[in-house]
Amino acid sequence: MSLMGAVSHSISRFGGDVKVTSGGAVQNTRAIVEPIRYKNRIYIGGQQRSLGTLRREKFLYIGKPEVSLRENASVIESAGGKYIVKRCETYFVQDRAVYVWAILVPFGARREDEYDDD
């Protein structure tokens, strides 16, 4: 089995059913969606506050490359909840898309601490 086939098979086997809404188009697929436990400040925008760390829930999405995601526009619905894509990238091997990963945040109205600092 090729690398692309093995990754696609693993996502189908270990992932859950998700609905991806992007630009008015809706796709049903399988993907892995789980909470991020390690906070990498490069990708998820961690901020240090004088009284400690600002807590923000983030989730990791790993899905098939056929499903197109757009930052700050695509909405992912799974059994665990509804999320919006904050950052996404496609992983390639020899110019072939293998999978898409994304950082998700819970969908909903922006909270006061999510606005940019002036």
C-alpha positions in Angstrom: 0.0 0.0 0.0 1.3 3.4 -0.9 1.9 6.2 1.7 -1.2 8.1 0.3 -3.3 5.0 0.5 -2.1 4.2 4.0 -2.9 7.7 5.3 -6.3 7.8 3.6 -7.1 4.4 5.0 -6.1 5.4 8.6 -8.2 8.6 8.4 -11.2 6.5 7.2 -10.6 3.9 9.9 -9.8 6.0 12.9 -11.6 9.3 12.1 -15.2 10.2 12.7 -17.9 11.5 10.5 -17.6 15.3 9.9 -19.5 17.9 7.8 -17.3 20.6 6.2 -19.0 23.8 5.0 -16.8 26.0 2.9 -17.9 28.8 0.6 -21.5 27.6 0.6 -20.5 24.0 -0.4 -21.1 21.2 2.1 -19.1 18.0 2.1 -19.5 14.9 4.3 -16.3 13.1 5.0 -14.3 11.4 7.7 -11.5 13.1 9.6 -9.7 13.1 13.0 -10.7 15.9 15.3 -9.3 16.1 18.8 -8.2 18.6 21.4 -4.7 20.0 21.2 -2.9 19.3 24.4 0.5 20.8 23.5 0.3 24.6 22.9 2.6 25.5 20.1 2.6 29.3 20.0 3.6 29.5 16.3 0.4 27.9 15.0 -2.3 28.7 17.6 -1.4 32.2 18.7 -0.7 31.7 22.4 -0.4 34.8 24.5 1.3 35.3 27.8 -0.5 37.5 30.4 0.9 39.0 33.6 -1.4 36.7 35.7 -0.7 33.6 33.6 -1.6 32.1 30.3 -4.7 33.1 28.4 -6.6 29.8 28.1 -8.1 29.2 24.6 -9.4 25.8 23.4 -7.9 24.6 20.2 -8.5 21.4 18.2 -6.5 19.5 15.6 -8.2 18.4 12.4 -6.5 15.8 10.1 -8.5 15.0 6.9 -8.2 13.8 3.4 -6.8 16.3 0.9 -9.8 16.1 -1.4 -11.7 18.3 1.1 -10.8 21.9 0.7 -10.5 24.1 3.8 -10.2 27.9 4.0 -8.9 29.8 7.0 -11.5 31.8 9.0 -14.2 30.6 6.6 -14.6 26.8 6.7 -16.8 25.3 9.4 -16.3 21.8 10.7 -19.1 19.9 12.4 -18.4 16.7 14.2 -19.9 14.7 17.1 -17.7 16.8 19.4 -19.0 20.1 18.3 -18.9 22.8 15.7 -15.6 24.6 14.9 -14.1 27.2 12.5 -10.8 26.7 10.8 -8.1 29.2 12.0 -5.1 27.8 10.2 -4.7 25.0 7.7 -2.1 23.4 5.5 -1.8 20.5 3.1 1.0 18.0 3.6 2.7 17.0 0.4 5.1 14.2 -0.6 6.7 14.5 -4.0 4.1 17.0 -5.2 1.2 14.8 -4.1 -1.2 15.9 -1.4 -1.3 13.3 1.4 -3.5 15.0 4.0 -4.8 18.3 5.3 -4.3 19.5 8.9 -6.0 22.4 10.5 -6.2 24.2 13.8 -9.8 24.7 14.9 -11.5 26.8 17.5 -15.1 26.4 18.7 -17.6 28.1 16.4 -19.5 31.1 17.7 -19.4 34.8 18.4 -16.0 36.3 19.0 -15.2 36.7 22.6 -13.7 40.0 24.0 -10.2 38.5 24.3 -10.1 37.4 20.7 -9.9 40.9 19.2 -6.5 42.2 18.1 -4.6 44.5 20.4 -4.5 48.1 19.4 
